[in-house]
């Protein structure tokens, strides 16, 4: 076994032993802000040679500076749209030329559209699938041959509780995450014994400030209000730093799966034991969410998918999420 493979597989045979990552090449998609930024920061703090990618060059620059400020380690940054095959190929080529072959891949890039089915179009589903399913597939297939050749590697796929339980008003996101979860679980089975581990991370709601980057349809301000509150309240959401540490630890230890937040764990168990009851609960939740609004004004009932801004009231309810947005590079999108 090569020295590199030995490092990636971990020292000794102690079950659950963490992997030595100092000097290993790690690529984190969606690494400019939110959870991806925190995962990249965690890996950089452990001594990995980290590359982050995202679509926005300004966000990448700010994210790289934040990681350097917090860890003292430089990270490289690459502009990439993971929904574009050519962009993915260019990313892998650039990271390989700069640092060497990718040894740790974290598929984290994502987009989210919030709104009722009546206000969605086919493109919303297509965009979600391209970013959150085909993106991880393309990147994994691009780095996997070298990992298999070396007999070592870590792939961490950040999916979502939405990839196990389809929440209403999040259907494009749910569909893409279901596909990503299936890919991750099947990939692990096919790679068993190869030295390459695959970890499926299934987080529930986290306080990343990601509600600022979401897009909304239907009654956008009302959709924004419930989503921002749910992603910020302590009993429903989890501190993003703690989530990032747990995901990195699970990935380096080669765990098959990690489900984050107490609410998400309970929901997964309830769905497994009583799927019909869970379906009824989801239907009830749907009745409590905003309707498309046949008599609403044009702006509020528009089928357009746009960013939304909060009111002083929603910003107060989502105070923890807003604080996280300031800390983890989630700018208010105009």
For each residue, the residues with C-beta under 8 A, 3 or more apart:
1: 5 6 9 151
2: 5 6 150 151 152
3: 6 7
4: 7 8 103 150 152
5: 1 2 8 9 150 151 152 195
6: 1 2 3 9 11 152
7: 3 4 10 19 20 21 23 24 152
8: 4 5 19 24 103 104 150 152 153 154 195
9: 1 5 6 19 152 195
10: 7 17 18 19 20 252 253 254
11: 6 17 20
12: 17
13: 17
14: 17
15:
16: 253 255
17: 10 11 12 13 14 253
18: 10 249 252 253
19: 7 8 9 10 154 252 253 254
20: 7 10 11 24
21: 7 24 26 43 46 47 48 104 252
22: 46 47 48
23: 7 47 48 49
24: 7 8 20 21 48 49 103 104
25: 48 49 51 95 99 100 101 102 103 104
26: 21 40 43 48 49 50 51 102 103 104 105 106
27: 50 51 53 91 92 95 102 104 105 106 139 143
28: 31 36 39 40 43 50 51 52 53 106 108
29: 36 53 54 80 82 106 107 108 109 135 136 139
30: 33 34 35 36 53 54 108 109 110
31: 28 36 37 39 40 50 51 52 53 54 60 63 75 77 106 108
32: 36 37 52 53 54 56 59 60 62 63 77 329
33: 30 36 37 54 59 63 208 209 213 328 329 330 331
34: 30 37 38 208 209 210 213 240 328 329 330
35: 30 38 39 108 158 203 206 208 210 240 243 244 247
36: 28 29 30 31 32 33 39 40 52 54 106 108 109 158
37: 31 32 33 34 40 41 52 63 66 67 328 329
38: 34 35 41 42 208 240 241 243 244 328
39: 28 31 35 36 42 43 106 108 158 244 247 248
40: 26 28 31 36 37 43 44 50 52 63 67 75 106
41: 37 38 44 45 66 67 70 71 244
42: 38 39 45 46 244 245 248
43: 21 26 28 39 40 46 48 50 104 106 248
44: 40 41 47 48 50 67 71 73 75
45: 41 42 70 71 73
46: 21 22 42 43 248
47: 21 22 23 44 73
48: 21 22 23 24 25 26 43 44 104
49: 23 24 25 26 76 99 100
50: 26 27 28 31 40 43 44 67 73 75 76
51: 25 26 27 28 31 75 76 77 78 95 98 99
52: 28 31 32 36 37 40 60 63 64 67 75 76 77 78
53: 27 28 29 30 31 32 60 77 78 79 80 82 91 109
54: 29 30 31 32 33 36 59 60 63 77 79 80 109
55: 79 80 81
56: 32 59 60 79
57: 60 61 77 79
58: 61 62
59: 32 33 54 56 62 63 329 331
60: 31 32 52 53 54 56 57 63 64 77 78 79
61: 57 58 64 65 77
62: 32 58 59 65 66 329
63: 31 32 33 37 40 52 54 59 60 66 67 77 329
64: 52 60 61 67 68 74 75 76 77
65: 61 62 68 69
66: 37 41 62 63 69 70 328 329
67: 37 40 41 44 50 52 63 64 70 71 73 75
68: 64 65 71 72 73 74 75
69: 65 66
70: 41 45 66 67
71: 41 44 45 67 68
72: 68
73: 44 45 47 50 67 68
74: 64 68
75: 31 40 44 50 51 52 64 67 68
76: 49 50 51 52 64 95 98 99
77: 31 32 51 52 53 54 57 60 61 63 64
78: 51 52 53 60 91 94 95
79: 53 54 55 56 57 60
80: 29 53 54 55 84 87 88 90 91
81: 55 84 87
82: 29 53 87 88 109 131 135 136 138 139
83: 127 130 131 134 135
84: 80 81 87 88
85: 88 89 138
86: 89 90
87: 80 81 82 84 90 91
88: 80 82 84 85 91 92 135 138 139 142
89: 85 86 92 93 142
90: 80 86 87 93 94
91: 27 53 78 80 87 88 94 95 139
92: 27 88 89 95 96 102 139 142 143
93: 89 90 96 97
94: 78 90 91 97 98
95: 25 27 51 76 78 91 92 98 99 102
96: 92 93 99 100 101 102
97: 93 94
98: 51 76 94 95
99: 25 49 51 76 95 96
100: 25 49 96
101: 25 96 143 146 147 150
102: 25 26 27 92 95 96 105 143 146 147 153
103: 4 8 24 25 26 147 150 152 153 154
104: 8 21 24 25 26 27 43 48 153 154 156 251 252
105: 26 27 102 139 140 143 153 154 155 156
106: 26 27 28 29 31 36 39 40 43 156 158 251
107: 29 135 136 139 140 155 156 157 158 180
108: 28 29 30 31 35 36 39 158
109: 29 30 36 53 54 82 131 132 135
110: 30 131 132 158 173
111: 127 128 131 132 173 213 215
112: 170 173 210 213 214 215
113: 120 124 127 128 170 172 173 214 215 216 217 305
114: 169 170 214 215 216 217 223 224 227
115: 119 120 169 216 217 218 220 223 305
116: 119 120 168 169 217 218 289 290 291 292
117: 120 171
118: 218 292
119: 115 116 217 218 292 301 302 303
120: 113 115 116 117 124 125 171 172 217 303 305
121: 124 303
122: 125 126
123: 126 127
124: 113 120 121 127 128 172 217 305
125: 120 122 128 129 171 172 175 176
126: 122 123 129 130
127: 83 111 113 123 124 130 131 172
128: 111 113 124 125 131 132 133 172 173 175 176
129: 125 126 132 133 134 172 175 176 179
130: 83 126 127 133 134 135
131: 82 83 109 110 111 127 128 134 135 176
132: 109 110 111 128 129 135 136 173 176 177 179 180
133: 128 129 130 136 137 176 179 180 183
134: 83 129 130 131 137 138
135: 29 82 83 88 107 109 130 131 132 138 139
136: 29 82 107 132 133 139 140 157 180 183 184
137: 133 134 140 141 183
138: 82 85 88 134 135 141 142
139: 27 29 82 88 91 92 105 107 135 136 142 143
140: 105 107 136 137 143 144 155 157 187
141: 137 138 144
142: 88 89 92 138 139
143: 27 92 101 102 105 139 140 146 147 153
144: 140 141 147 148 153 155 196
145: 148 149
146: 101 102 143 149 150 153
147: 101 102 103 143 144 150 152 153 155 194 195 196
148: 144 145 151 153 191 194 195 196
149: 145 146
150: 2 4 5 8 101 103 146 147 153 195
151: 1 2 5 148 194 195 196
152: 2 4 5 6 7 8 9 103 147 195 196
153: 8 102 103 104 105 143 144 146 147 148 150 195 196 197
154: 8 19 103 104 105 196 197 199 251 252 254
155: 105 107 140 144 147 184 187 196 197 198 199
156: 104 105 106 107 198 199 201 247 248 250 251
157: 107 136 140 180 181 183 184 187 198 199 200 201
158: 35 36 39 106 107 108 110 201 203 247
159: 162 163 177 180 181 184 200 201 202
160: 163 173 177 202 203 204
161: 164 165 167 202 203 204 205 259 261 264 267 268
162: 159 165 166 167 170 173 174 177 178
163: 159 160 174 177 178 179 180 181 202
164: 161 178 181 202 267 268 271
165: 161 162 267 268 271 278 282
166: 162 170 171 174 175 178 282
167: 161 162 170 174 282 285
168: 116 171 282 283 285 286 289
169: 114 115 116 223 286 289 290
170: 112 113 114 162 166 167 173 174
171: 117 120 125 166 168 174 175
172: 113 120 124 125 127 128 129 175 176
173: 110 111 112 113 128 132 160 162 170 176 177
174: 162 163 166 167 170 171 177 178
175: 125 128 129 166 171 172 178 179
176: 125 128 129 131 132 133 172 173 179 180
177: 132 159 160 162 163 173 174 180 181
178: 162 163 164 166 174 175 181 182
179: 129 132 133 163 175 176 182 183
180: 107 132 133 136 157 159 163 176 177 183 184
181: 157 159 163 164 177 178 184 185 200 202
182: 178 179 185 186
183: 133 136 137 157 179 180 186 187
184: 136 155 157 159 180 181 187 188 198 199 200
185: 181 182 188 189 200 256 257
186: 182 183 189 190
187: 140 155 157 183 184 190 191 198
188: 184 185 191 192 197 198 199 200 256
189: 185 186 192
190: 186 187
191: 148 187 188 194 196 197 198
192: 188 189
193:
194: 147 148 151 191
195: 5 8 9 147 148 150 151 152 153
196: 144 147 148 151 152 153 154 155 191
197: 153 154 155 188 191 251 254
198: 155 156 157 184 187 188 191 256
199: 154 155 156 157 184 188 247 250 251 254 255 256 257 258
200: 157 159 181 184 185 188 256 257 258
201: 156 157 158 159 247 250 251 257 258 260
202: 159 160 161 163 164 181 257 258 259 260 264 268
203: 35 158 160 161 206 238 243 247 259 260 261 264
204: 160 161 236 237 238 259 260 261 263 264 267
205: 161 230 231 236 237 238 261 263 264
206: 35 203 210 231 237 238 239 240 243 260 261
207: 231 232 237 238 239 240 320 321 323 324
208: 33 34 35 38 231 240 321 324 325 328 330
209: 33 34 212 321 322 323 324 325 326 327 328 330
210: 34 35 112 206 213 214 231 325 330
211: 214 224 227 228 231 232 318 321 325
212: 209 307 325 330 331 332 333
213: 33 34 111 112 210 307 330 333
214: 112 113 114 210 211 224 227 307 308
215: 111 112 113 114 305 306 307
216: 113 114 115 220 223 224 227 305 306 307 308
217: 113 114 115 116 119 120 124 220 223 302 303 304 305 306
218: 115 116 118 119 222 223 290 291 292 293 300 301 303
219: 222 223 290 291 292 293 296 300 301
220: 115 216 217 223 224 299 300 302 306 308
221: 224 225 300 308 309 311
222: 218 219 225 226 290 300
223: 114 115 169 216 217 218 219 220 226 227 289 290 308
224: 114 211 214 216 220 221 227 228 308 309 310 314
225: 221 222 228 229 310 311 313 314 317
226: 222 223 229 230 289 290
227: 114 211 214 216 223 224 230 231
228: 211 224 225 231 232 310 314 317 318 321
229: 225 226 232 233 314 317 318
230: 205 226 227 233 236 237
231: 205 206 207 208 210 211 227 228 236 237 318 321
232: 207 211 228 229 237 317 318 319 320 321 322 324
233: 229 230 236 237 317 320
234: 237 320
235: 263
236: 204 205 230 231 233 261 263
237: 204 205 206 207 230 231 232 233 234 261 320 321
238: 203 204 205 206 207 242 243 260 261
239: 206 207 242 243
240: 34 35 38 206 207 208 243 244 324 328
241: 38 244 245
242: 238 239 245 246
243: 35 38 203 206 238 239 240 246 247 260
244: 35 38 39 41 42 240 241 247 248
245: 42 241 242 248 249
246: 242 243 249 250 258 260
247: 35 39 156 158 199 201 203 243 244 250 251 258 260
248: 39 42 43 46 156 244 245 251 252
249: 18 245 246 252 253
250: 156 199 201 246 247 253 255 257 258
251: 104 106 154 156 197 199 201 247 248 254 255
252: 10 18 19 21 104 154 248 249
253: 10 16 17 18 19 249 250
254: 10 19 154 197 199 251
255: 16 199 250 251 258
256: 185 188 198 199 200
257: 185 199 200 201 202 250
258: 199 200 201 202 246 247 250 255
259: 161 202 203 204 264 265 268
260: 201 202 203 204 206 238 243 246 247 264
261: 161 203 204 205 206 236 237 238 264 265
262: 265 266
263: 204 205 235 236 266 267
264: 161 202 203 204 205 259 260 261 267 268
265: 259 261 262 268 269
266: 262 263 269 270
267: 161 164 165 204 263 264 270 271 278
268: 161 164 165 202 259 264 265 271 272
269: 265 266 272 273
270: 266 267 273 274 277 278
271: 164 165 267 268 274 275 278
272: 268 269 275
273: 269 270
274: 270 271 277 278
275: 271 272 278 279
276: 279 280
277: 270 274 280 281
278: 165 267 270 271 274 275 281 282
279: 275 276 282 283
280: 276 277 283 284
281: 277 278 284 285
282: 165 166 167 168 278 279 285 286
283: 168 279 280 286 287
284: 280 281 287 288
285: 167 168 281 282 288 289
286: 168 169 282 283 289
287: 283 284
288: 284 285
289: 116 168 169 223 226 285 286
290: 116 169 218 219 222 223 226 293
291: 116 218 219
292: 116 118 119 218 219 296 301
293: 218 219 290 296 300 301
294: 301
295:
296: 219 292 293 300 301
297: 300 301
298: 301 302
299: 220 302
300: 218 219 220 221 222 293 296 297
301: 119 218 219 292 293 294 296 297 298
302: 119 217 220 298 299 306
303: 119 120 121 217 218
304: 217
305: 113 115 120 124 215 216 217
306: 215 216 217 220 302
307: 212 213 214 215 216 333 334
308: 214 216 220 221 223 224
309: 221 224 332
310: 224 225 228 313 314 315 318
311: 221 225 314 315
312: 315 316
313: 225 310 316 317
314: 224 225 228 229 310 311 317 318
315: 310 311 312 318 319 322
316: 312 313 319
317: 225 228 229 232 233 313 314
318: 211 228 229 231 232 310 314 315 321 322
319: 232 315 316 322 323
320: 207 232 233 234 237 323 324
321: 207 208 209 211 228 231 232 237 318 324 325
322: 209 232 315 318 319 325 326
323: 207 209 319 320 326 327
324: 207 208 209 232 240 320 321 327 328 330
325: 208 209 210 211 212 321 322 328 330 331 332
326: 209 322 323 330
327: 209 323 324
328: 33 34 37 38 66 208 209 240 324 325
329: 32 33 34 37 59 62 63 66
330: 33 34 208 209 210 212 213 324 325 326
331: 33 59 212 325
332: 212 309 325
333: 212 213 307
334: 307
